[in-house]
Amino acid sequence: MKNVLIANRGEIALRIVRACHDTGLNAIAVYADPDADALFVRHADAAYALPGTTPAQTYLNIPALLAIAKRAGADAVHPGYGFLSENADFARAVEAAGMVWIGPPPAAITQLGDKIAARQIATSVGAPLVPGTDGPVATGDDIRAFVRDHGLPIAIKAAAGGGGRGMRIVRDASEIDDMFAAATSEATTAFGNGACYVERFLDRPRHVEAQVIADTHGNVVVVGLRDCSLQRRNQKLIEEAPAPFLPPAIETRIATAARDICKAAGYRGAGTVEFLLGADGLVSFLEVNTRLQVEHPVTEETTGLDLVAEQFRIAQGLPLSITDTPAPTGHAIEFRINAEDPGRGFLPTPGPITRFDTPAGPGIRLDSGVAAGDSVAGAFDSLMAKLIVTGPTRDIALARARRALAEFHIEGVASVLPFARAVLNAPDFNGSAPFAVHTRWIETDFADDLASALRVTPADKAVVRGRIEIDGQQHDIAIGPDLLSRIAAKIGTSPAPATTAAPAEQPAPPANTITAPMAGTLARWIVADGTAVAAGTPVAIIEAMKMEVEITAPTAGRLHQQAAQGQPLAQGQPIGTLQ
């Protein structure tokens, strides 16, 4: 194995490029047009263009990827995470082409990627599980039958995928039909398979996962546990290792179940077995991610392992570099730095990055896919970088995180930095009160505090800002227009004119206009043209950065569509009116 084709993009592609160089391998990048000048392309040993601009045309295009691999002389393929990383057909095609697949066996991907089959394996090894359906549900009546036996709340979940896509939580029986339709639609879009199953939903649970690596010599090692409970819309935002505040008995139960599931599935490579931990101590198997996880760096920082290098060893038939679970050293916390606006419900904000000043110092690692001057493409994921902060204790890691987040500045696109800073001040998370974070904590317990932390006073458009030295000490200053005028009058001159005119205020659209809350693509209309709807009725779905956002009617009226399915949209662009 000498030449590794990286079938991915962004920060994970750059992470794999660096691991290739650390281990003496050549890194071959592929790129879509929006990524032509991306960091991962610049650092790779060779880079080849993919046709098209959308995910389907580029990083999900198996024939194009295989053609480039052959042309580039690749003898191995690393899929990263997302895209085709859990696609058994791609793994088989890579192996059929005579290349090494740096990932689990296709049969294990198929078996564990099917959430229903994975539950059956978990049951066979005695792993803890909440009640769930034995197979996919076909109708809302099937779900109601399950609810009669097991009660609410329930989770309707895509059988073919994870990451929160194709998942809906039902807390009231009246929501079953709408939630089932939404889950199957999103699952079809995300995974090409709309099959969904149902299981009891643990309310206010923690999300704890086990990092597993397994080789071809029969060694299966649980490297460590992580807590990934800080999520919004079932997408993780902050993760840490080792998972804090866990009783030893629960740690042992999770690690044992994770190892047994992977052994039973004949697993090979790096993978993650995820569990939910209820407030009452109930543990339930959730799913297996048959790939490297976004949050793998926190495990690396607390174990000293390079998990990508381990993937290379496994793929080459070598034994693992360890045979037992290592004792964690210190504590690590990862902050996903997404191009999303936490003040607007974490809506994605693609566009050019005009400033990207990153932190440094003891305990700081930054896995970034962008730099100042780059653009965040609307067609792909919103993740720009991952900030990983490490300390000998959790408290020291938190202190370093405060310092690092204060040093981190991004302009041009909105980012989740203000959210991350606010979380560090939350007693539920920072240890000044009992740890109380759960998977819906952001949307519930923390919602008011987050809104308050994000609230800002509009800045005066004519304020001049700078730094001044007074008696040998520097101070930040801000001078408003009234003071500028008084200063000008005192010294007998007039304020200098602005070098650029302030942008004119755009008039607000009429109250009956439906507008796009973000740049993206009109994925589909929920309501047909000409239909009468009530205020608050969901009418359309907009997709941006692999995220679907539901658009509702601002007033009652008869829908008049002004945009077509598949049409790209700018933020604020009208897509319809209600007459």
Buried (B, 14 or more C-beta within 10 A) or exposed (E): BEBBBBBBBBBBBBBBBBBBBEBEBBBBBBBBBBBEEBBBBEBBBBBBBBEBBEBEBBBBBBEBBBBBBEEBEBBBBBBBBBBBBBBBEBBBBBBEBEBBBBBBBBEBBBBBBBBBBBBBBBEEBEBBBBEBBEBBBEEBEBBEBBBEEBEBBBBBBBBBBBBBBBBBBBEEBEBBBEBBBBBBBBBBBBBEBBBBBBBBBBBBBBBBBBBBBBBBEEBBBBBBBBBBBBBBBBBBBBBBBBBBEBEEEBBEBBBBBBBBBBBBBEBBBBBBBBBBBBEEEEBBBBBBBBBBBBBBBBBBBBBEBBBBBBBBBBBEEEEBBBEEBBEBEBBBBBBBBBBBBBBBEBBBBBBEBEEBEBBEEEBBBBBBBBBBEBBBBBBBBBBBBBBBBBBEEBEBBBBBBBBBBEEBEBEBBBBBBBBBBBBBEBEBBBEEEEBBBBBBBBEEBBEEBBEEBBEEEEEEEBEBEEEEEEEEEEEEEEBEEEEBEEEEEEEEEEBEEEEEEEEEEEEEBEEBBBBBBBBBBBBBBBBEEEBEBEEEBBBBBBBBBBBBBEBBBBBEBEBEBBBEEEEBBEBBBBBBBBE
